[in-house]
Amino acid sequence: MKNFVILLIVLGLFACTKNPYMQTNKAHKKQTKEYAKVLSAQNQMDNLALKYPKEWVGTTNFNMRKPNFVIIHHTAQNSCEQTLKTFTLPRTSVSAHYVICKDGTVHHMLNDYLRAWHAGVGKWGNNTDINSASIGIEIDNNGFEEFSGEQMKALETLLAHLKTTYRIPAANFIGHADIAPTRKNDPNIKFEWKSIADKGFGTWYGDTTHIAVPTSFDPMLGLRMIGYDISDSAAVVSTFKRKYLQREDKYPLSANDVKVLYALWLEALK
């Protein structure tokens, strides 16, 4: 009887330590194998009425998808565990390459060369398919709280790696709200954009005290030049203020706000 009890305890401990994502990890590996088969297959469209050669010839000059943007999000959920579960449920149809927990733990959920589903409908400059050109980073935050020091330290280390590895321009480190101002507000108003921009991840502005804005300067065209979709002027102005002025309001741009925008516009021209 004693041995039986010990066996039950051991089995219980084993069950507790078992990876809860074992099954979804298997599904992940299965899917990557299927994509590998597609990539290795001869690229001929047999269903088309085209004339093909007897022998297939494949080029030697190609590489993997190169991400050129990094999109920073907050999870808008209550825990890292909740987000991990969300990203492993097929019905949610959302994912990200990285998830950063409050203690600084970084979950690398998808190879950087693969396309995650994190951006949704959005636009930056002339790019309307952000998912295909970007790496998505989700930071565990419900949308109203401060970002922990551990999170920011982990984020900066990760951004430095991504910037160096993929040669991503500083201006291409942006937020989810930047590409979808009518739908999103993340990362929230407490995110330290200036801090990471000072380290080369994003754009910021200097002292605007002595800036003289020309009367010919059109603020909306200035926002467009930076990269914003200006089809909804109220939404994009609110997004701009939230990011660069850390202010939540729906008022028109003030004279000081326009100075900040003009300074950023000058940076975009360089």
Order of alpha helices (4+ residues) and beta strands (2+ residues): alpha-alpha-beta-alpha-beta-beta-beta-alpha-beta-alpha-alpha-alpha-alpha-alpha
